[in-house]
Amino acid sequence: MTYRFTAKIAYGWHEPGPDVYALTAGVAESESGEGFALEFQCGFEEPDAQNIRNGCDSYCVVTPGQGTELEGDILRVTLDPDSLEALFLDDPVVEAVLHAPAADTAHMKQALTRILAYGRTDALPIVVGV
């Protein structure tokens, strides 16, 4: 069964800064860190030869090997089955219903669009309606 939660927090960081080392987009149930959260990241620069050798030439979510869709007010992530045990989930599909402020959601969507287009083509997810 799909794990579904309401994301009251949405964020996207587009530029490097203090404590911001990667292009980041995320959603969370609460600002306090309580509850479920998803965070997406990639480098600010295109991957170089060392990134490729180290396997850091794609975006990341909780774990590699996932697909991501954003359709309307629902963010859907399909996780790699190997990660389910670590996340205490039974189903690889996680959906976040977005109830964050509109400006925050817009920043998250802009960052997420850039993140999901990052890196090698064989690792790019199917993206619907960002």
C-alpha positions in Angstrom: 0.0 0.0 0.0 1.3 3.5 -0.9 2.7 5.5 2.0 1.0 8.8 1.8 1.7 11.9 3.9 0.8 15.6 4.0 3.7 17.9 3.4 3.2 21.2 5.2 6.8 22.3 4.5 8.3 22.6 1.0 11.7 24.1 0.2 14.2 24.6 -2.6 17.8 26.0 -2.4 19.1 27.1 -5.7 22.5 28.6 -4.9 25.4 27.6 -2.7 25.6 29.3 0.7 26.3 28.7 4.4 25.5 25.1 5.0 24.1 24.7 1.5 26.4 22.4 -0.5 24.0 21.0 -3.1 21.0 22.0 -5.1 18.2 20.8 -2.8 14.5 20.4 -2.9 12.4 18.8 -0.2 9.1 18.3 1.5 8.3 17.4 5.1 5.4 16.9 7.4 6.7 19.5 9.9 9.4 22.1 10.4 10.6 20.4 13.6 11.8 17.3 11.8 9.0 15.2 13.3 7.3 12.9 10.8 8.2 11.9 7.3 10.3 13.9 4.8 11.8 13.5 1.4 14.8 15.5 0.2 16.3 15.5 -3.3 19.9 16.7 -4.1 22.4 17.1 -6.8 25.6 19.1 -7.4 25.6 22.7 -8.4 28.0 22.0 -11.2 27.7 19.3 -13.8 29.4 16.0 -12.8 33.1 15.8 -13.6 35.3 12.7 -14.2 35.8 12.1 -10.4 32.0 12.3 -9.8 31.4 9.8 -12.5 34.1 7.4 -11.1 32.6 7.7 -7.6 29.0 7.2 -8.8 28.0 10.7 -7.8 26.9 11.7 -11.3 23.2 11.7 -10.7 20.6 13.2 -8.4 19.8 11.5 -5.2 16.8 11.0 -3.0 16.8 8.8 0.1 18.4 6.1 -2.0 19.4 5.7 -5.7 17.2 3.7 -8.1 13.9 5.6 -7.7 11.5 7.3 -10.0 9.8 10.6 -9.2 6.6 12.2 -10.5 5.1 15.6 -9.5 1.5 15.8 -10.7 -0.6 18.7 -9.5 -0.3 18.8 -5.7 1.0 15.3 -5.3 4.7 14.3 -5.3 5.1 10.6 -5.9 8.5 8.8 -5.4 9.0 5.1 -6.2 11.9 3.9 -4.0 14.4 1.1 -4.8 13.0 -2.0 -3.1 16.3 -2.5 -1.3 15.7 0.7 0.7 12.3 -0.3 2.1 13.6 -2.1 5.2 15.8 0.8 6.2 12.9 3.2 5.9 10.4 0.8 7.7 8.1 0.8 4.6 6.2 -2.0 3.0 5.6 -0.4 -0.4 8.1 1.4 -2.6 5.6 4.2 -3.5 5.6 7.3 -1.3 3.2 10.2 -2.0 3.4 13.6 -0.5 0.2 15.7 -0.7 1.5 19.3 -0.9 -0.1 21.7 1.6 2.8 24.1 2.0 2.7 27.8 1.3 2.4 28.5 -2.5 5.7 30.5 -2.7 7.6 27.7 -0.9 6.1 25.1 -3.2 7.1 27.1 -6.2 10.7 27.2 -5.0 10.7 23.5 -4.4 9.3 22.8 -7.8 11.9 25.0 -9.5 14.7 23.3 -7.7 13.2 19.8 -8.2 12.9 20.4 -12.0 16.7 21.2 -12.1 17.6 18.3 -9.9 15.6 15.7 -11.8 17.4 16.7 -15.1 20.9 16.4 -13.5 23.5 13.8 -14.5 23.6 10.8 -16.7 20.7 10.1 -18.9 20.2 6.4 -17.9 19.5 7.6 -14.3 16.9 10.3 -15.2 13.4 9.6 -13.8 10.0 9.9 -15.6 8.8 13.4 -14.6 5.1 14.2 -15.0 3.7 17.7 -14.8 6.2 19.7 -12.8 
